[in-house]
């Protein structure tokens, strides 16, 4: 849980003023590709996933882990799809190139 929390907070800190709790971009938004964003496009979601899986393991409940994975996959999968479309419309080829050199949520894998 602690590792997930740290990854999420690190991601938010790196984004700084560009972090938004809702899906969108700011007028002066810049594409961030440093810190955890060097390897993955959505590290705050990675941190949340690790946190929730850790919570299930802490509670010693495999059911909680499985339910968390299912809910996270559906919710974040949908949100990532929307976010990436918005980012492509804002940054165009720059974001498409970024997508080609990074993974969504798991470095080198997914």
N, CA, C and O atoms as CSV, one atom per row, in Angstrom:
chain,resi,resn,atom,element,x,y,z
A,1,UNK,N,N,0.821,-1.185,0.000
A,1,UNK,CA,C,0.000,0.000,0.000
A,1,UNK,C,C,0.869,1.256,0.000
A,1,UNK,O,O,0.580,2.231,-0.693
A,2,UNK,N,N,1.921,1.209,0.778
A,2,UNK,CA,C,2.811,2.369,0.887
A,2,UNK,C,C,3.472,2.662,-0.455
A,2,UNK,O,O,3.553,3.820,-0.864
A,3,UNK,N,N,3.938,1.640,-1.133
A,3,UNK,CA,C,4.574,1.834,-2.445
A,3,UNK,C,C,3.577,2.460,-3.428
A,3,UNK,O,O,3.934,3.376,-4.170
A,4,UNK,N,N,2.357,1.982,-3.437
A,4,UNK,CA,C,1.331,2.545,-4.308
A,4,UNK,C,C,1.072,4.010,-3.999
A,4,UNK,O,O,0.953,4.832,-4.907
A,5,UNK,N,N,0.985,4.331,-2.723
A,5,UNK,CA,C,0.767,5.721,-2.308
A,5,UNK,C,C,1.925,6.608,-2.765
A,5,UNK,O,O,1.708,7.707,-3.274
A,6,UNK,N,N,3.143,6.128,-2.582
A,6,UNK,CA,C,4.325,6.909,-2.972
A,6,UNK,C,C,4.350,7.140,-4.483
A,6,UNK,O,O,4.625,8.254,-4.930
A,7,UNK,N,N,4.071,6.115,-5.266
A,7,UNK,CA,C,4.056,6.260,-6.728
A,7,UNK,C,C,2.997,7.275,-7.150
A,7,UNK,O,O,3.255,8.130,-7.997
A,8,UNK,N,N,1.820,7.180,-6.566
A,8,UNK,CA,C,0.752,8.120,-6.923
A,8,UNK,C,C,1.132,9.553,-6.569
A,8,UNK,O,O,0.966,10.455,-7.390
A,9,UNK,N,N,1.632,9.771,-5.374
A,9,UNK,CA,C,1.995,11.130,-4.956
A,9,UNK,C,C,3.157,11.670,-5.787
A,9,UNK,O,O,3.171,12.853,-6.128
A,10,UNK,N,N,4.126,10.826,-6.116
A,10,UNK,CA,C,5.260,11.230,-6.959
A,10,UNK,C,C,4.737,11.683,-8.319
A,10,UNK,O,O,5.172,12.708,-8.844
A,11,UNK,N,N,3.812,10.926,-8.885
A,11,UNK,CA,C,3.231,11.261,-10.186
A,11,UNK,C,C,2.532,12.611,-10.150
A,11,UNK,O,O,2.700,13.432,-11.053
A,12,UNK,N,N,1.756,12.834,-9.113
A,12,UNK,CA,C,1.029,14.097,-8.978
A,12,UNK,C,C,2.003,15.253,-8.788
A,12,UNK,O,O,1.808,16.331,-9.349
A,13,UNK,N,N,3.047,15.031,-8.001
A,13,UNK,CA,C,4.059,16.069,-7.770
A,13,UNK,C,C,4.772,16.438,-9.068
A,13,UNK,O,O,4.988,17.619,-9.340
A,14,UNK,N,N,5.139,15.445,-9.867
A,14,UNK,CA,C,5.827,15.708,-11.137
A,14,UNK,C,C,4.929,16.512,-12.074
A,14,UNK,O,O,5.411,17.413,-12.761
A,15,UNK,N,N,3.632,16.204,-12.114
A,15,UNK,CA,C,2.706,16.959,-12.967
A,15,UNK,C,C,2.529,18.393,-12.476
A,15,UNK,O,O,2.293,19.307,-13.266
A,16,UNK,N,N,2.646,18.576,-11.173
A,16,UNK,CA,C,2.513,19.915,-10.609
A,16,UNK,C,C,1.175,20.551,-10.943
A,16,UNK,O,O,0.121,19.963,-10.701
A,17,UNK,N,N,1.222,21.762,-11.504
A,17,UNK,CA,C,-0.009,22.506,-11.787
A,17,UNK,C,C,-0.822,21.882,-12.913
A,17,UNK,O,O,-1.961,22.290,-13.142
A,18,UNK,N,N,-0.265,20.899,-13.623
A,18,UNK,CA,C,-1.007,20.250,-14.703
A,18,UNK,C,C,-1.862,19.081,-14.219
A,18,UNK,O,O,-2.628,18.513,-14.998
A,19,UNK,N,N,-1.740,18.713,-12.934
A,19,UNK,CA,C,-2.592,17.654,-12.393
A,19,UNK,C,C,-4.009,18.178,-12.235
A,19,UNK,O,O,-4.234,19.238,-11.650
A,20,UNK,N,N,-4.954,17.424,-12.762
A,20,UNK,CA,C,-6.373,17.747,-12.621
A,20,UNK,C,C,-7.105,16.511,-12.102
A,20,UNK,O,O,-6.855,15.408,-12.588
A,21,UNK,N,N,-8.002,16.666,-11.129
A,21,UNK,CA,C,-8.756,15.499,-10.651
A,21,UNK,C,C,-9.798,15.022,-11.663
A,21,UNK,O,O,-10.284,13.893,-11.583
A,22,UNK,N,N,-10.133,15.891,-12.611
A,22,UNK,CA,C,-11.067,15.527,-13.668
A,22,UNK,C,C,-10.298,15.368,-14.975
A,22,UNK,O,O,-9.167,15.839,-15.092
A,23,UNK,N,N,-10.899,14.713,-15.945
A,23,UNK,CA,C,-10.240,14.524,-17.237
A,23,UNK,C,C,-10.267,15.840,-18.006
A,23,UNK,O,O,-11.329,16.430,-18.202
A,24,UNK,N,N,-9.102,16.292,-18.437
A,24,UNK,CA,C,-9.015,17.531,-19.200
A,24,UNK,C,C,-7.584,18.023,-19.265
A,24,UNK,O,O,-6.683,17.452,-18.651
A,25,UNK,N,N,-7.392,19.088,-20.015
A,25,UNK,CA,C,-6.079,19.725,-20.111
A,25,UNK,C,C,-6.253,21.225,-19.911
A,25,UNK,O,O,-7.317,21.786,-20.173
A,26,UNK,N,N,-5.195,21.851,-19.448
A,26,UNK,CA,C,-5.214,23.296,-19.260
A,26,UNK,C,C,-4.783,23.974,-20.556
A,26,UNK,O,O,-4.188,23.349,-21.434
A,27,UNK,N,N,-5.093,25.253,-20.656
A,27,UNK,CA,C,-4.754,26.011,-21.854
A,27,UNK,C,C,-3.245,25.982,-22.127
A,27,UNK,O,O,-2.821,25.839,-23.274
A,28,UNK,N,N,-2.445,26.118,-21.079
A,28,UNK,CA,C,-0.985,26.146,-21.221
A,28,UNK,C,C,-0.338,24.795,-20.886
A,28,UNK,O,O,0.843,24.730,-20.545
A,29,UNK,N,N,-1.125,23.725,-20.987
A,29,UNK,CA,C,-0.677,22.378,-20.621
A,29,UNK,C,C,0.566,21.979,-21.415
A,29,UNK,O,O,0.667,22.256,-22.610
A,30,UNK,N,N,1.503,21.330,-20.742
A,30,UNK,CA,C,2.712,20.809,-21.382
A,30,UNK,C,C,2.763,19.309,-21.168
A,30,UNK,O,O,2.310,18.803,-20.141
A,31,UNK,N,N,3.316,18.603,-22.139
A,31,UNK,CA,C,3.469,17.155,-22.025
A,31,UNK,C,C,4.650,16.865,-21.107
A,31,UNK,O,O,5.773,17.294,-21.373
A,32,UNK,N,N,4.393,16.142,-20.038
A,32,UNK,CA,C,5.426,15.785,-19.065
A,32,UNK,C,C,5.918,14.373,-19.382
A,32,UNK,O,O,5.126,13.435,-19.470
A,33,UNK,N,N,7.234,14.235,-19.553
A,33,UNK,CA,C,7.794,12.911,-19.829
A,33,UNK,C,C,9.027,12.637,-18.969
A,33,UNK,O,O,9.964,11.964,-19.397
A,34,UNK,N,N,9.006,13.167,-17.759
A,34,UNK,CA,C,10.098,12.921,-16.819
A,34,UNK,C,C,9.557,12.181,-15.598
A,34,UNK,O,O,8.350,11.980,-15.462
A,35,UNK,N,N,10.459,11.784,-14.723
A,35,UNK,CA,C,10.041,11.029,-13.540
A,35,UNK,C,C,9.375,9.734,-13.967
A,35,UNK,O,O,9.856,9.067,-14.883
A,36,UNK,N,N,8.279,9.365,-13.322
A,36,UNK,CA,C,7.621,8.107,-13.683
A,36,UNK,C,C,7.017,8.148,-15.091
A,36,UNK,O,O,6.766,7.107,-15.699
A,37,UNK,N,N,6.789,9.358,-15.598
A,37,UNK,CA,C,6.204,9.513,-16.940
A,37,UNK,C,C,7.200,9.180,-18.045
A,37,UNK,O,O,6.834,9.135,-19.220
A,38,UNK,N,N,8.434,8.951,-17.682
A,38,UNK,CA,C,9.444,8.549,-18.666
A,38,UNK,C,C,9.170,7.129,-19.174
A,38,UNK,O,O,9.485,6.804,-20.319
A,39,UNK,N,N,8.579,6.285,-18.315
A,39,UNK,CA,C,8.316,4.888,-18.667
A,39,UNK,C,C,6.844,4.580,-18.904
A,39,UNK,O,O,6.511,3.755,-19.756
A,40,UNK,N,N,5.958,5.240,-18.154
A,40,UNK,CA,C,4.522,4.957,-18.269
A,40,UNK,C,C,3.726,6.258,-18.351
A,40,UNK,O,O,4.126,7.288,-17.808
A,41,UNK,N,N,2.588,6.182,-19.046
A,41,UNK,CA,C,1.780,7.374,-19.287
A,41,UNK,C,C,0.812,7.693,-18.151
A,41,UNK,O,O,0.368,8.835,-18.034
A,42,UNK,N,N,0.481,6.731,-17.327
A,42,UNK,CA,C,-0.519,6.947,-16.274
A,42,UNK,C,C,-0.030,6.390,-14.928
A,42,UNK,O,O,-0.666,5.507,-14.352
A,43,UNK,N,N,1.104,6.907,-14.430
A,43,UNK,CA,C,1.656,6.350,-13.192
A,43,UNK,C,C,0.794,6.566,-11.956
A,43,UNK,O,O,0.889,5.791,-11.005
A,44,UNK,N,N,-0.046,7.601,-11.944
A,44,UNK,CA,C,-0.895,7.773,-10.758
A,44,UNK,C,C,-1.914,6.634,-10.665
A,44,UNK,O,O,-2.291,6.223,-9.568
A,45,UNK,N,N,-2.359,6.126,-11.820
A,45,UNK,CA,C,-3.267,4.974,-11.809
A,45,UNK,C,C,-2.517,3.715,-11.379
A,45,UNK,O,O,-3.068,2.863,-10.682
A,46,UNK,N,N,-1.265,3.605,-11.797
A,46,UNK,CA,C,-0.439,2.476,-11.359
A,46,UNK,C,C,-0.339,2.476,-9.836
A,46,UNK,O,O,-0.499,1.440,-9.191
A,47,UNK,N,N,-0.070,3.657,-9.270
A,47,UNK,CA,C,0.019,3.783,-7.820
A,47,UNK,C,C,-1.281,3.417,-7.132
A,47,UNK,O,O,-1.277,2.734,-6.108
A,48,UNK,N,N,-2.393,3.867,-7.691
A,48,UNK,CA,C,-3.702,3.533,-7.114
A,48,UNK,C,C,-3.966,2.037,-7.161
A,48,UNK,O,O,-4.476,1.458,-6.202
A,49,UNK,N,N,-3.616,1.415,-8.281
A,49,UNK,CA,C,-3.809,-0.037,-8.418
A,49,UNK,C,C,-2.993,-0.795,-7.378
A,49,UNK,O,O,-3.494,-1.708,-6.722
A,50,UNK,N,N,-1.736,-0.405,-7.239
A,50,UNK,CA,C,-0.868,-1.065,-6.255
A,50,UNK,C,C,-1.427,-0.863,-4.851
A,50,UNK,O,O,-1.432,-1.793,-4.044
A,51,UNK,N,N,-1.896,0.343,-4.557
A,51,UNK,CA,C,-2.476,0.634,-3.245
A,51,UNK,C,C,-3.676,-0.264,-2.969
A,51,UNK,O,O,-3.764,-0.875,-1.905
A,52,UNK,N,N,-4.602,-0.345,-3.924
A,52,UNK,CA,C,-5.825,-1.128,-3.703
A,52,UNK,C,C,-5.547,-2.627,-3.612
A,52,UNK,O,O,-6.179,-3.331,-2.825
A,53,UNK,N,N,-4.613,-3.108,-4.405
A,53,UNK,CA,C,-4.224,-4.525,-4.302
A,53,UNK,C,C,-3.564,-4.765,-2.951
A,53,UNK,O,O,-3.808,-5.782,-2.301
A,54,UNK,N,N,-2.728,-3.822,-2.535
A,54,UNK,CA,C,-2.105,-3.920,-1.213
A,54,UNK,C,C,-3.128,-3.921,-0.092
A,54,UNK,O,O,-2.967,-4.624,0.906
A,55,UNK,N,N,-4.181,-3.131,-0.259
A,55,UNK,CA,C,-5.250,-3.110,0.735
A,55,UNK,C,C,-5.906,-4.482,0.848
A,55,UNK,O,O,-6.141,-4.974,1.951
A,56,UNK,N,N,-6.197,-5.093,-0.290
A,56,UNK,CA,C,-6.783,-6.432,-0.280
A,56,UNK,C,C,-5.874,-7.446,0.389
A,56,UNK,O,O,-6.334,-8.292,1.156
A,57,UNK,N,N,-4.576,-7.360,0.098
A,57,UNK,CA,C,-3.623,-8.282,0.720
A,57,UNK,C,C,-3.498,-8.021,2.218
A,57,UNK,O,O,-3.364,-8.953,3.012
A,58,UNK,N,N,-3.543,-6.742,2.597
A,58,UNK,CA,C,-3.483,-6.388,4.019
A,58,UNK,C,C,-4.685,-6.958,4.770
A,58,UNK,O,O,-4.570,-7.431,5.900
A,59,UNK,N,N,-5.825,-6.897,4.115
A,59,UNK,CA,C,-7.045,-7.446,4.723
A,59,UNK,C,C,-7.089,-8.970,4.632
A,59,UNK,O,O,-8.007,-9.606,5.149
A,60,UNK,N,N,-6.093,-9.544,3.973
A,60,UNK,CA,C,-6.002,-10.990,3.758
A,60,UNK,C,C,-7.256,-11.516,3.074
A,60,UNK,O,O,-7.820,-12.544,3.447
A,61,UNK,N,N,-7.669,-10.762,2.052
A,61,UNK,CA,C,-8.882,-11.118,1.343
A,61,UNK,C,C,-8.615,-11.180,-0.159
A,61,UNK,O,O,-8.513,-10.153,-0.831
A,62,UNK,N,N,-8.504,-12.412,-0.673
A,62,UNK,CA,C,-8.303,-12.578,-2.112
A,62,UNK,C,C,-9.510,-12.081,-2.887
A,62,UNK,O,O,-9.374,-11.609,-4.016
A,63,UNK,N,N,-10.692,-12.184,-2.290
A,63,UNK,CA,C,-11.893,-11.662,-2.928
A,63,UNK,C,C,-11.792,-10.163,-3.155
A,63,UNK,O,O,-12.175,-9.661,-4.212
A,64,UNK,N,N,-11.274,-9.447,-2.159
A,64,UNK,CA,C,-11.090,-8.008,-2.281
A,64,UNK,C,C,-10.084,-7.693,-3.378
A,64,UNK,O,O,-10.283,-6.760,-4.156
A,65,UNK,N,N,-9.017,-8.455,-3.442
A,65,UNK,CA,C,-7.996,-8.250,-4.479
A,65,UNK,C,C,-8.613,-8.450,-5.864
A,65,UNK,O,O,-8.415,-7.626,-6.757
A,66,UNK,N,N,-9.349,-9.526,-6.041
A,66,UNK,CA,C,-9.960,-9.819,-7.344
A,66,UNK,C,C,-10.978,-8.750,-7.723
A,66,UNK,O,O,-10.992,-8.283,-8.862
A,67,UNK,N,N,-11.830,-8.361,-6.774
A,67,UNK,CA,C,-12.816,-7.317,-7.049
A,67,UNK,C,C,-12.122,-5.990,-7.371
A,67,UNK,O,O,-12.538,-5.276,-8.283
A,68,UNK,N,N,-11.076,-5.668,-6.631
A,68,UNK,CA,C,-10.332,-4.428,-6.893
A,68,UNK,C,C,-9.740,-4.440,-8.300
A,68,UNK,O,O,-9.816,-3.439,-9.012
A,69,UNK,N,N,-9.156,-5.554,-8.701
A,69,UNK,CA,C,-8.562,-5.650,-10.040
A,69,UNK,C,C,-9.631,-5.481,-11.120
A,69,UNK,O,O,-9.404,-4.787,-12.112
A,70,UNK,N,N,-10.773,-6.097,-10.940
A,70,UNK,CA,C,-11.856,-5.986,-11.932
A,70,UNK,C,C,-12.355,-4.545,-12.021
A,70,UNK,O,O,-12.474,-3.994,-13.116
A,71,UNK,N,N,-12.644,-3.941,-10.880
A,71,UNK,CA,C,-13.167,-2.570,-10.868
A,71,UNK,C,C,-12.134,-1.594,-11.424
A,71,UNK,O,O,-12.465,-0.723,-12.229
A,72,UNK,N,N,-10.889,-1.742,-10.993
A,72,UNK,CA,C,-9.815,-0.873,-11.474
A,72,UNK,C,C,-9.655,-1.004,-12.984
A,72,UNK,O,O,-9.524,-0.002,-13.687
A,73,UNK,N,N,-9.666,-2.222,-13.475
A,73,UNK,CA,C,-9.485,-2.451,-14.914
A,73,UNK,C,C,-10.577,-1.763,-15.728
A,73,UNK,O,O,-10.290,-1.134,-16.747
A,74,UNK,N,N,-11.806,-1.878,-15.290
A,74,UNK,CA,C,-12.923,-1.263,-16.019
A,74,UNK,C,C,-12.864,0.263,-15.906
A,74,UNK,O,O,-12.910,0.964,-16.917
A,75,UNK,N,N,-12.763,0.768,-14.691
A,75,UNK,CA,C,-12.807,2.217,-14.476
A,75,UNK,C,C,-11.607,2.928,-15.095
A,75,UNK,O,O,-11.766,3.898,-15.835
A,76,UNK,N,N,-10.409,2.442,-14.789
A,76,UNK,CA,C,-9.221,3.108,-15.324
A,76,UNK,C,C,-9.056,2.857,-16.816
A,76,UNK,O,O,-8.554,3.722,-17.535
A,77,UNK,N,N,-9.467,1.697,-17.288
A,77,UNK,CA,C,-9.414,1.438,-18.728
A,77,UNK,C,C,-10.236,2.451,-19.498
A,77,UNK,O,O,-9.789,2.987,-20.512
A,78,UNK,N,N,-11.436,2.712,-19.013
A,78,UNK,CA,C,-12.319,3.700,-19.644
A,78,UNK,C,C,-11.725,5.109,-19.548
A,78,UNK,O,O,-11.689,5.849,-20.531
A,79,UNK,N,N,-11.269,5.457,-18.363
A,79,UNK,CA,C,-10.714,6.805,-18.147
A,79,UNK,C,C,-9.447,7.027,-18.971
A,79,UNK,O,O,-9.259,8.106,-19.535
A,80,UNK,N,N,-8.585,6.027,-19.046
A,80,UNK,CA,C,-7.360,6.147,-19.851
A,80,UNK,C,C,-7.716,6.369,-21.315
A,80,UNK,O,O,-7.095,7.195,-21.984
A,81,UNK,N,N,-8.704,5.644,-21.818
A,81,UNK,CA,C,-9.135,5.802,-23.208
A,81,UNK,C,C,-9.556,7.253,-23.476
A,81,UNK,O,O,-9.150,7.846,-24.476
A,82,UNK,N,N,-10.358,7.809,-22.592
A,82,UNK,CA,C,-10.818,9.192,-22.748
A,82,UNK,C,C,-9.644,10.166,-22.639
A,82,UNK,O,O,-9.509,11.068,-23.465
A,83,UNK,N,N,-8.804,9.988,-21.632
A,83,UNK,CA,C,-7.660,10.881,-21.432
A,83,UNK,C,C,-6.736,10.879,-22.643
A,83,UNK,O,O,-6.291,11.934,-23.095
A,84,UNK,N,N,-6.453,9.692,-23.161
A,84,UNK,CA,C,-5.519,9.630,-24.280
A,84,UNK,C,C,-6.095,10.295,-25.526
A,84,UNK,O,O,-5.350,10.909,-26.291
A,85,UNK,N,N,-7.393,10.187,-25.744
A,85,UNK,CA,C,-8.008,10.895,-26.876
A,85,UNK,C,C,-7.882,12.411,-26.706
A,85,UNK,O,O,-7.608,13.125,-27.670
A,86,UNK,N,N,-8.080,12.892,-25.496
A,86,UNK,CA,C,-7.951,14.330,-25.219
A,86,UNK,C,C,-6.499,14.773,-25.412
A,86,UNK,O,O,-6.237,15.824,-25.998
A,87,UNK,N,N,-5.573,13.978,-24.925
A,87,UNK,CA,C,-4.161,14.338,-25.049
A,87,UNK,C,C,-3.691,14.299,-26.510
A,87,UNK,O,O,-2.874,15.123,-26.922
A,88,UNK,N,N,-4.201,13.355,-27.278
A,88,UNK,CA,C,-3.878,13.321,-28.710
A,88,UNK,C,C,-4.428,14.575,-29.395
A,88,UNK,O,O,-3.753,15.168,-30.236
A,89,UNK,N,N,-5.636,14.973,-29.044
A,89,UNK,CA,C,-6.204,16.174,-29.676
A,89,UNK,C,C,-5.443,17.433,-29.265
A,89,UNK,O,O,-5.375,18.384,-30.043
A,90,UNK,N,N,-4.871,17.460,-28.066
A,90,UNK,CA,C,-4.107,18.624,-27.593
A,90,UNK,C,C,-2.689,18.641,-28.156
A,90,UNK,O,O,-2.222,19.677,-28.629
A,91,UNK,N,N,-1.998,17.490,-28.108
A,91,UNK,CA,C,-0.578,17.454,-28.456
A,91,UNK,C,C,-0.272,16.822,-29.818
A,91,UNK,O,O,0.841,16.956,-30.326
A,92,UNK,N,N,-1.241,16.143,-30.401
A,92,UNK,CA,C,-1.068,15.562,-31.731
A,92,UNK,C,C,0.074,14.565,-31.822
A,92,UNK,O,O,0.173,13.647,-31.008
A,93,UNK,N,N,0.944,14.750,-32.826
A,93,UNK,CA,C,2.049,13.818,-33.086
A,93,UNK,C,C,3.002,13.676,-31.905
A,93,UNK,O,O,3.587,12.612,-31.700
A,94,UNK,N,N,3.158,14.743,-31.131
A,94,UNK,CA,C,4.044,14.684,-29.960
A,94,UNK,C,C,3.560,13.611,-28.979
A,94,UNK,O,O,4.361,12.848,-28.439
A,95,UNK,N,N,2.243,13.560,-28.754
A,95,UNK,CA,C,1.710,12.563,-27.828
A,95,UNK,C,C,1.739,11.164,-28.449
A,95,UNK,O,O,2.001,10.185,-27.750
A,96,UNK,N,N,1.477,11.063,-29.732
A,96,UNK,CA,C,1.521,9.765,-30.408
A,96,UNK,C,C,2.930,9.179,-30.325
A,96,UNK,O,O,3.083,7.981,-30.087
A,97,UNK,N,N,3.955,10.001,-30.515
A,97,UNK,CA,C,5.350,9.536,-30.370
A,97,UNK,C,C,5.618,9.107,-28.934
A,97,UNK,O,O,6.291,8.104,-28.695
A,98,UNK,N,N,5.089,9.870,-27.976
A,98,UNK,CA,C,5.229,9.531,-26.555
A,98,UNK,C,C,4.571,8.186,-26.265
A,98,UNK,O,O,5.114,7.378,-25.511
A,99,UNK,N,N,3.399,7.942,-26.861
A,99,UNK,CA,C,2.698,6.672,-26.678
A,99,UNK,C,C,3.525,5.497,-27.199
A,99,UNK,O,O,3.509,4.413,-26.615
A,100,UNK,N,N,4.239,5.715,-28.289
A,100,UNK,CA,C,5.038,4.640,-28.891
A,100,UNK,C,C,6.244,4.267,-28.042
A,100,UNK,O,O,6.710,3.129,-28.104
A,101,UNK,N,N,6.754,5.197,-27.254
A,101,UNK,CA,C,7.954,4.901,-26.461
A,101,UNK,C,C,7.658,4.585,-24.992
A,101,UNK,O,O,8.576,4.330,-24.213
A,102,UNK,N,N,6.370,4.603,-24.613
A,102,UNK,CA,C,5.994,4.297,-23.229
A,102,UNK,C,C,4.859,3.280,-23.199
A,102,UNK,O,O,4.235,2.996,-24.221
A,103,UNK,N,N,4.607,2.745,-22.032
A,103,UNK,CA,C,3.474,1.851,-21.803
A,103,UNK,C,C,2.421,2.605,-20.999
A,103,UNK,O,O,2.701,3.668,-20.446
A,104,UNK,N,N,1.218,2.059,-20.936
A,104,UNK,CA,C,0.134,2.752,-20.227
A,104,UNK,C,C,0.345,2.777,-18.714
A,104,UNK,O,O,0.414,3.845,-18.105
A,105,UNK,N,N,0.448,1.574,-18.106
A,105,UNK,CA,C,0.495,1.568,-16.630
A,105,UNK,C,C,1.550,0.661,-16.014
A,105,UNK,O,O,1.870,0.806,-14.834
A,106,UNK,N,N,2.101,-0.275,-16.792
A,106,UNK,CA,C,3.140,-1.164,-16.262
A,106,UNK,C,C,4.374,-1.042,-17.150
A,106,UNK,O,O,4.314,-1.395,-18.327
A,107,UNK,N,N,5.492,-0.550,-16.614
A,107,UNK,CA,C,6.690,-0.358,-17.444
A,107,UNK,C,C,7.072,-1.626,-18.224
A,107,UNK,O,O,7.105,-2.727,-17.674
A,108,UNK,N,N,7.351,-1.442,-19.491
A,108,UNK,CA,C,7.817,-2.495,-20.420
A,108,UNK,C,C,6.787,-3.588,-20.713
A,108,UNK,O,O,7.072,-4.488,-21.503
A,109,UNK,N,N,5.598,-3.537,-20.100
A,109,UNK,CA,C,4.621,-4.616,-20.268
A,109,UNK,C,C,3.301,-4.117,-20.830
A,109,UNK,O,O,2.913,-4.527,-21.924
A,110,UNK,N,N,2.604,-3.252,-20.122
A,110,UNK,CA,C,1.249,-2.823,-20.511
A,110,UNK,C,C,1.107,-1.322,-20.395
A,110,UNK,O,O,0.039,-0.779,-20.679
